[in-house]
Amino acid sequence: MTRKSNGEVSGKNGMPVVGIRVPSWASFTRPIFHGIVEFIRNREQWRIQTLVDSTNEMAPMVIDENWTGDGLILFRHSGDEAVAFKRRGIPVVNLSTECREKGFPTVIPDNAEIGRMAAQHLLTLGLRHFSYWGDPSRAYSHERGQAFERRIIEAGFDCINTQFEPDTLPWEGRWVNVRKHIIRELRRLPKPIGIFAKDDILGTNIIRICNEQGILVPGEVAV
């Protein structure tokens, strides 16, 4: 049995220490943990390290390039982190479309199928106007948007492509500028219309702002 620098027991005779870093806001986070728990119950015991929102009642858990343990499951990681983990021989499973080039085993959703299914759903609503709202800096957004637009065109309709990159905006007051952009785009779109948003955050934001602006959801805008 050995003890890592973070104080956790590790090694062949100890319980493996596995770090999990996934976003609390994502709809897929809970299923990921369910799958991990099922694996642990059926295979072997792990000692899990993960970030917890404890309202500052617990010492913060930091999983970065200095982390030491036996394995990592990560949603997005930096180039510096990838180099550090490889150098120390820490196995990593990547859960992000954006980090496929870092050379780790990757488990990601089928973004093309997500786009196709979104288009198919909106087509069943009898709509004649469609729009994809994406982010040109994100690979998953590009893959989803391409498949969505392809299916809409196959059905004989046009797709209005709206691209916006929130990360280019200053952090302070970012939501104010994002809100202005969404309002501006909503006003110029024909209605009724079906909108496919690149992710949960944008979709939720569109619905919230539609409600604020008196735009009927899903009567005028189906998201």
BELZIHU-V466909 format. One record per backbone hydrogen bond with DSSP energy under -1.0 kcal/mol. CO is the residue of the C=O (numbers start at 1). NH is the residue of the N-H. Records with the same first field share a line. If there is no record, write none. Layout:
CO = NH / NH
This chain:
2 = 10
4 = 7
8 = 4
10 = 2
11 = 14
16 = 47
17 = 70 / 71
18 = 49
19 = 73
21 = 75
26 = 29
28 = 32
29 = 33
30 = 34
31 = 35
32 = 36
33 = 37
34 = 38
35 = 39
36 = 40
37 = 41
38 = 42
39 = 43
47 = 18
49 = 20
52 = 54
54 = 57
64 = 67
71 = 19
72 = 93
73 = 21
74 = 95
78 = 82
79 = 83
80 = 84
81 = 85
82 = 86
83 = 87
84 = 88
85 = 90
86 = 89
91 = 72
93 = 74
94 = 107
96 = 99
99 = 102
100 = 103
105 = 94
109 = 111
110 = 114
111 = 115
112 = 116
113 = 117
114 = 118
115 = 119
116 = 120
117 = 121
118 = 122
119 = 123
120 = 124
122 = 125
123 = 126
129 = 194
130 = 160
131 = 196
132 = 162
133 = 198
134 = 164
135 = 138
138 = 142
139 = 143
140 = 144
141 = 145
142 = 146
143 = 147
144 = 148
145 = 149
146 = 150
147 = 151
148 = 152
149 = 153
150 = 154
151 = 155
152 = 157
153 = 156
160 = 132
162 = 134
165 = 168
166 = 169
171 = 174
173 = 177
174 = 178
175 = 179
176 = 180
177 = 181
178 = 182
179 = 183
180 = 184
181 = 185
182 = 186
183 = 187
184 = 188
193 = 222
194 = 131
196 = 133
199 = 203
200 = 204
201 = 205
202 = 206
203 = 207
204 = 208
205 = 209
206 = 210
207 = 211
208 = 212
209 = 213
210 = 215
216 = 220 / 221
220 = 193
222 = 195
